Amino acid sequence: MPAEQPHKPDAPKLKEQAAEDAEDAKAAAVLQALTNEPYAVSDGEIDKLAELSQDDEKSRPEPGEGAGEGSDSGAPEELTQGDSGSGAGGQKGAGSGSGAEGQSSGGKKQSLGKTFGIVAILTVLSKCAGLVRDIVVLQAFGTNYLSDAFNNATLFTGNILILFGGLGGPFHSSSVAVLTPKKDDPDSGRMMVQIFLATMIFLVVPSVLIYYFAPDLIQIIAPSSALAAEHRQEYWDETVRQIRIMLPLVAISGFVGLSYGVLNVYNKIFWPSFSPAIASLAIIIAVFGFGDSAGIVCLAWATLAGAIGQAVVQIPGMLKTPLKWSFSTTLHPGLKEYLLMLGPAAFSTSIGQISLYVHLYFTSTIQEGGWTAIVNANRLIQLPLGVLLTAMLVPILPRFTEQVAANRIDDLKLELSKALRLLWFLALPIAALLMAIPTPIIKLLFERGKFTTHSTDMVTTVMIFLAPGIFFYLARDLITRVFYAHQDSKTPFLIAIAAIILQTALDWLLVSQMKTGIAGIAIATTLVTVFNLLALTFFARKKIGRLGTTKLIYPTAIMLVASAACGAVAWLVSAQATQLIPQNFIGQVISLSLSCGLGLVVYLILCVLFKLEEPSSVAGRLLKRRK
C-alpha cells in the first residue's frame, strides 16, 4: 500500500492533500493490478487489492454521517459489512495501507466508492483487452510450430516481466519494504541507485547465460519429437531467435518492479499504472502493421517495444519523488537488507514457473501447435476466474486476517463458507457452458484467418478438460488465504512443490504412456488442482479445526445439478440454432447468445426454486449499486 503522507491536525490543507494522494494511489494501484496480465490475477495482486479494499471500507461514513455509498467492490453486502481488519497478512508485500483517505470528508468518501465502481468496469475491460490481443494474434498466425516458438520464447522472457516485475512481485515488494521506513532519509537516493544497479547485474548475468545456452536449453525443454524433421530445426532456431530478441525483458522486469516500488512509496503512481497496457497495444499494432511482411518475429519485437515503453513511462514519476539520486561506491546498509528479502521472494516466485516448463516438455512431444492451444485455452479459462477473484476475494481477504488476529476462528469459517458458496454460484454455470458448448465459443472468438477448424478442435479439447478445474481452483485460491492470514506461507509453498512432482508424474503417465495427447496435459492440470485443494483443506483443518464443509453439501449439490441443466439446455439450443440460423458472424453471435442466455436462465430458476440464498444476495447488491 502507498505509505501514509504525514500531516498535522492543525494543517487542514496537508490533510486534504494526503487524502487526495491516497485516493490517487489507491485507484492507480488497482489499475496496475488489473492491467498487469490481461487474464489472470496473481496472488500478489489479489493481496495488494485486499489492502486497498480494506482502506476503502475504513473510509466509509458511519450511519447519518453523510452520503457516502460504502465499498463498491462488487462483493455481496454480507461480505463487506463491518470493519475490514488489518491487511492481507502472510504475504510478502508493502505493508499496511495509509488510511489517509479515511481522514477525508463525506464527499471524498463518496468519490472512493465511485473509484471502485469505475475499477469494477475496468476489471472487465482490461481482461477483454487481453482477449482482443489474442484474437488478433491467432487470426494472423494460427496454431502451428511457429506460434509455438513465440509462446515458448515468451515463457522464458515475457512471463518473467509479468511475475517478477508486476505488482506484488519480488522486486516491487522487496523495494517497498526497504524504502518505506527510509523514504524521508536524504541518503535513500543513494541506496536506491545501488539497488537498481545490483538488480541489473543480478539479472544481466543469467540473461547472458541464457543467450549463449538457449539452443541447448530449448532442445532439452522442448524436444519437439512430434514435428517433422524438416520443421524441427526451424522451430528450435525460431524459438532461440525470439528468446534472444526478448531477453532484455529480464532486466526490464527488475527496472519496472523497482520503479513501481519507488512510485508506490511516494504515491506518485497514477499514470504509470496504465503502463502494462502498452505491451498489448504494441502487439496489436505490430500484427496489423508488420505481420504480413515480418512474420511472427514481429511479436517478439513488439513485446520488447511494449516492455521498454512500460519502463520509460515510469521515469518522469520517479524524477518527481523527493529522492536525491546519487552514486557512491560505499555500500548502503539498505542494499544488503534488500538482497536478503529478494532472494527468498524470487525463489518462491520461480517455483511456479517449473510446472509450465514440465508442461512444455511433454506438449512438444505431442503435436504441432499444441502449446499454443494450451496457452490460449488456459487464458480463456482464466478470463472469468480473473474477474471473479478480483471482484469477490478482495473485500474478503482482510477480514480473514482480522478474525485470526482476534481469535474469531468461527467467524473465519463462516466467512470462508459464504465466500465459497458465492464463488461457486457465479463460476459453476460458466464452467458448465465452457464444457457444453466450447466449439461455438472458440469459433466465434478465433476461427478466422490462419486459425482453422483444426485449431478450434485443439483449443476445444483442452478447454473441455480444464473447465472442471474452475470449481477446485477457486476453492484452492480462497483456502490458501486462510494460511496467509495465519502468517503461514510455508505450508502452501511445500504443497506447491509436491504438486509439481505429481504433475510431472501425471504428464508422463497420461501423455507418454497412455497417449492421451494434449487432453492429457489438461487432465493432469485439473487433477493437480484437485490434489492441491485436498492437501490445503487437510492442513487447514489441522490449523483451525473442522471447516464446516458438511454444510456446503446441499447448496453445492443444487448448484452442480443446476449447472448441469444449464449446460444441457445450452447444448440443445446451440445444436438447434446452428441448424436454423445461418452461421455467419452475426448468426454465430445470435446462436451463442441464445444458448448461453437460456442456459443461465434455467440455472437461476433452479437455484431460486431450491431456495439458495446467493441469487437474492447478488441481486440485492446489484440493486444497491444502481442506487
N, C-alpha and C positions, 0 to 999 in steps of 0.2 A: 504494500500500500504506500502511496505517497506519504512522506513524513509530514507531521503537523507543522504548519507555519507558526512561529512564535507570535503571540500577541499579548497586549496588556489590557486589563479590564477597563482602564481609562483611555483607551485608544480605539474608539469605535471604527475608525477608518481601517486600521490594521486588522481588526476583527472581521470586517466585511470583506477585505481583500483576501484574508485567509480562507474564508468560506468560499469565495469565488474561485480561488486557486484549487481548493479541494474538489469543488464540483467539476471544474475542467479536467482535473487529473482523473477523477472517477470516470467520467464519460470517455476520456481518452484511453484509459487502461482497459475498459470494457471493449472498446472498438478494436484495440490492438489484439485482444484475445480472440475476438470474433473473426478477425481477418488473418490471423497467423497462418491458419491452414483452412482452406475453403470447406472442408468437410468435417473432420474430426476435431474434437476439443480435448486437449491434453490434460493430465492430472494437474500440472502446474497452473494451467489456465483456469480450470474449474475452481481450484482452491483460491486463486487470486480473485476471481469473481465473487467467491463466497465472502471474502473480506469486504469487497465493495458493497455487496448486498447487506452485510451487517451494518456498515456505516449508514447506508440508505435508510435502514429500518430505524436506527437510532435517531435519525433526523426527522422522523415522522412526528407531527404535532400531537399532543395529548388531546383528548376529547374536550371540545369547547375552546381550543387554543386558536383555531383558525381554519382555513380552508384546505389545509394540506390533505393530499389524497393518498398518502401512505406509500408503501413499497409497491412498485409496479413491475415486479419481476416476472410475472407470468405464472406464478405458482398459485394453487388454490388457497383460499383465505385461511383455512385452518393451519396451513403450514407457514404462514408469515406473520401470525399474530404474536404479540409479546416481544420480549427482549431477544436480541439475536445472539448474545454470547460474545465471546472474545476473539474469535477468529477460527481459521481452519484447523490450526493445530497439527503438529506432527509432520507437516510438510516443510521441506526446505522453502524458504521464501523471504520476503522482505520484512516481515514483522507485522505488527498490528497497524490498523488504519489510524488516520489522523484524528478523525472525528471533528475536524474544524468546521465542517459544514453543519454540524449539529448546533453550532452557536448562531446560526443564521436565523433570519426571520421566517414568518409563516410563508411569505412569498417565495423565499429561497427554497423552502421545503417543497412547495408546490413544483418548482422547477426541477427538483431532483426526481420527483415522480414522473414528470414529463420526459426527463432524460432517459429514465429506464423504459418508458413506453416506446421512445424512439429506438432505443437499443434492441428491444424485442423485435421490432421490424427489421433493424439492420442485421440481426442474427440470421433471419431467413434470407435476406437479400445477399449477405456475404456468402452463404452456402450456395445459393443459386448462381452467384458469380463464378464460383469454382466449377460448378456443373457446366456452365456455358463454355468455360475454357476447355473442359474435357470434350464437350461436344464438337468444338471447333477442331481440336487436335485429332480426334478419332475420325472425323469426316475426312480430314486431309491425309491421314497416314494409316488408318485402319489398325488391324491386329496382325502383325507379321513379325519376322525376326528383326527388322529394323526398328519397329516401335518397341519391341522387347529390349533392344540395345539402349534406346533412350531411357526407358524405365529402369533398366539395370544401372545405368550411369547415375540417374537421379538418386537411386538408393545409396550410392556411395558419396554423393555430394549434396544434393538438394535436401535430403532428409536431415542431414547434419545441421543445415541452416534452420530448419523448422524446429528440430528438437533442442539444439544447443543454443541457438540464437534467439529463440522465441521467449515470450513472457513465461516466467516460471522455470526457464531453462537454467542450467548450471552457471552460465556466465552472468545472466541477469540477477539471479538470486544471490550469488556469492558477492557480486559487486555492491548490491544494495545493502547486504548485511554488513559489509566492511565500511562503506561510505556513510551510511546513515548516522552513526554516532560521531562521525568526524566531519560532517558537512560544513560546520562553521569554522573548522580549523584552517588557517591560512596555508598550511602545508599539505592540504588534501589534494591540491592540483598536482603537486609533485608525485604524490602517491598514485594517483590515477594514471599519470603518464607512464610510470613504471609498470602498473598493472596492464595497461594496454600493450606495452612493449613485450612484457613477459608472455602475455596471452598470444600475441602474434608469433613469437618464437615457438611457443608450445604447439601452435597449430601448423606453422610452416614446415617444421621438421617432418611430421607424418605426411604432410602433403607432398613433399619432395620424394619421400619413400614410395608413396602410392603412385606418383608419376612414373617412377622408374620400374616399379614392380607390377604395375597394372596388367600387362599382358599375361604374366604368370598367374596373378591373383584371379583374373577373370576366368581363365581356363580351369582353375580349381573350383571356384564357387559356382560357375555357370558352364559346366562341361558341354552342354548343348548336343548331347548324343542323338537327340531326336531330329536334328537338322540334317539335310542332305550335305554331303561332303563339300560340294561346291559353294554352299552358303555359310558353312560353319566358320571358315576363316574370316569371311567378310563380316559376319556377326561379331566375332571377337574384336576385329580391327575397329569396327564402328563403335562398339562399347568403349574400347580403350580411348579412341579419339574424343568421344564426348565426355568421358571422365576427365581427361586432361584439359578440355576446354572449361569444364565447370569446377575444376579443383580450387580455384580462388574462393569458391563459396565456403570452403572450410575455414579459411582465415576471415572471410567476411562475417561468418557466423559469430566469431568472437567479437569483432568490432560492433556488430549490431546489438548483440546481447549486452555488452558493456555500456554502449551508448544509451540503450534504453534504461539500463540501471541508473546511470547518471541523471537522465531526464526524469526518471521516476522519483528519485530522491528530492529533486528541486521543483517538482510539479510543473515542468516545462515540456509537457508531452502531448498536447492535444493534436497538433498537425502531424508530427512524426508517427502518431498512432495509425495513420492511414497507410504508412509505408508498405506493409506487406502486400497490399492490393496491387502495387506496382508490378510485382512478379507475374501475376495472372494477366494483367493488361499487356505487358511486354510480350508474352507468349501469343496472345490473340493477335496482336499487331504483326508479329513475325510470321505467323501462319498465313495471314491474308497478304502480307507484303512480299514475303520471300519463300513461302512454302513450295511453290512450283519450281523456282529457279535453284534454290539452295538445297532443297530436300530436307530430310528430317534433322540434319545438323543445325538448322535454324532454331530448333527448340533449345538446343544447348546454349547457343549464343544468346538467345532471348532470356533464358533463365539466368545466365550470368549478368546480362544487362539489367534485368529486373532487380537482382540482388545488389548490384552496385548502386542503382537508384535508391533502393531501400536503405542503404548505408548513408548515401550522400545527404538525403533529406533530414537525417538526424543531426548533422553537423551544426547548422545555424542555432538550433536549440541548445546544444552543448556550449557553444561560444557565449550564449547569454546567461549561463549559470555563473554564480559567484566564484567558481574555481579559478585559481591563478595557475594556468598551465605552465609548468617549468620542468626542465630535465636536470637530473643530478645523478652522479654515479654512486652517491651514498644511498644505500638501500633503505627504504622506508619500512618500519615495522609492519605497516598495514599490508605490504606485499606478501609477507610470509603468512599472515592471517588469511588473506585471500586464497593463496595457493592451498593451504590446509583445508579450506572449505571446498575449493573447486574439485580437488581430487576425488573424494567420495561421491560428490554430486555428479561429476562426469561419468564415473564408473557405473553408478546406478542408472543413469540415462542410457548408457551404451548397452546395457543388458537387453533392453527391449529390441534393439536392432538385430541381435543374434537370431531371433526367431524368423525375421524376414530373410536373412541370408540362408537359413535352412530351407525355407520355402522356395527360394530362388534356385537353390541347388537341385532340388527334386523336380521343380517345374521345368527346368531347362532340359530334363531328360524325357519329357512327355511329348510336347508338340509345339510347333511354331506358333507364336502369338499367345501362348498360354499365360505367360507372366503379365502381359498387357491386359488380358481378360480378367485375371485375378485382381490386379490393381484396381481396375475400373469397377468391377462388381463390388469389391470391398468399399470403394468410395460411395457407391450408391447406397449400400447398407449404412454407412456412416452418416449419410445426409440426415435422415430422421433422428439417428442417435445423437448427432451433434446438437441439433436444435433442442431435443428433449433434455439432454444432460445440462445444457446451458440454462434453459428456461426453468427447469424444475429442481435441479440439485442445488443451484446457487443459494437460494434462500434457506435451504435445509441444513447445509453443512455447518455453519457457525453454531447452530443450535446443538448439534452433537457435542461440540467442544464445551459449550456452556453446561450442558447436562452432565457430562463427565466430570467437569470441574466441581459441580455442585453435588456430585454423587447421586444424581437423579437418574439412575440406570433404568428404572421402569419407564420414565418419560422418554428416554432414548429409544427403548424398544418399541414404544407406541409410535414414536415419530418414524422409526425405521419401517414399521409395518404400514403406516399410512403412505409413506413415500413409495414403497414397493408396489402397493396396490395402485397408486396413481400412475406410476411409470408404466406398469404392465397394462393398465386400462388404455393408455394412449398408444403404447407400442405394439401390442399384440395384433390389432387389426391391420396395422401397417405390415407386420411380418406376414400375416395371412395373405394379404394382397400381393406381396412380393413373391410368395411361393405359388400362389394360384394363377396369376397372370403375368409372369415375368417377361414372356416373349413380347406381348403388346407394349409393355413399358419400354423395353430395350429398343424395339423397332421404332417407336415414336421418338425417343431421345436421340438415338445414334445411327440408325440404319440409313445411311446416305453416303455418297461419295465412295471412299475406299473401305468403309465399314460395311461389310457384306452380310448376307444371311448366315454364312459360316461364323462370322464374328459374333452375330447375335446369339447363335447356338452356344458358343463357348461362354460368353458372359452369362447367359441364362442358366447354364449348367452350374456355374459357380454360385450364382446368386440363390438358386433354389436351396443349396445346402448350407449357405451362410446365413440365410434369413432366420432359421430356427434359433440361431445363436443370439439373436436380439434379446430374447427372454432372459437368457443367462447373463449376457453382457451387462445389461442394466443393473441386475441384482448384484453382480460381482463388483461393479463400479461403486455402488452405494455402500455395500458392506465393507469395502476397502476403507472408506472414510471413517468407519467406526474405529478401525485400528489407528488411523491418523489422529482421531480425537483423543485417543489414549496415549498420544506421543509414541506410537509404535509403528515405525516404518520397516522394521527388520522382518517381521512376520510376512507381510505381503511380498517383500523382496525375495525371501527364501522360497516362498510358494511360486513366485515367478520363475526362479531358476529351475525348480522341479518341473514346472510346466514346459519349459523349453526342452528339457530332457525327454519328457513324454511326447512332445510334439515331434521331435526328431524320430523317435521310435514309431510313432503313428504314420508319419510321412513315409518312412522306409517300408512299413508293413503295407499300407494302402496303395502306395504308388509303385514301389519297386517289386513287391511280392504279389499283391492282388490285382495289379494293373488296372486300377480304377481311374486313371487319368487325372485331369485337373479337378474332377469331382472329389478325388481323394484328398487333395490339398484343402478343399473347403470343409470336407467332413472332419479332417484332423483338427482344423481350426476350431470348429464348433465343439468337438469333444474336449479339446484342451480348455475351452472356456467353461464347459461344464465342470471339469476337474478343478479348475481354479475357484469356481464358486463353491463347490462342495468343501474344498480344503479351507477356504476362508470362513465358511459357515461353521465348520468343525472347531476351528481355533477361536472364532468369535464366541461360541457357546462356552468354551473353556474360560474365556476372559470375562464375560458378563452374564453367564448363565443361559437358560433356555430363552430362545429368541421369540417364542410365541408363534412359530410357523404353522402350528395346527390351526390357528385362527384364520390363516390365509387360504386354507384348502378350499373352502366353499366359494369365496369370491373368485379365487384363481380358476377354479373349475368352470364357473359360469363364464368367465372371460375367455377361457380356452374354447368352450363349446360355441360361444357367440362368435369368436374369431373364425372357427371352422365354418360356421354358417356364412359368415361374411365372405370367406374365400370361395365357398361353393357357389354362392349367388353371383359373385363377381365372375367366376369361371363360366357359368352358364350364360350370363348376359353377354360376356365377351364372345363366346362361341357363336351366339345368335347374331350379335351385332356385326361380326366380321362377314357373315353371310348376307346380311340385309343392307349394310351400309358400304358404299364404295370406299376402299381402303387407301385413299389419298391422304394427304396430311390432315386436312380438316376432318375427314371421315375417321381417321385414327384418334384424333382428339375427342370427337363425339363418342366413339365407342369406348374409349378408356374412361372418359368422364362418367358415362352411364354405368359402366361396370363397377368402378370404384365407389361412385356415389350410392348406388343401390346396395352394394355390399356393406358400406358403412352405416346406412340407414337400418338395415337388418341387425347389425351389431348393436347399435344404440337401442333399438326397440327391445331386443332380448335382455340387455343389461338393465333397462328400466323395468321390464316386466318381472325380472328376478330381484328387483329392489336393491340393486347395488347403489351405494351412496356416491360413487365417483361421478356419474353423469350430472346429478344435481349440483355437486360441488364445483365441477368445472363450469357448468352453465352459470352458476351464481357468480363465480369470479369474472367471467366474461361480461356479464351484465353490469357488474360493479365497475369494470374498466370503462365501459361505454358511458357511464355517468360521470 
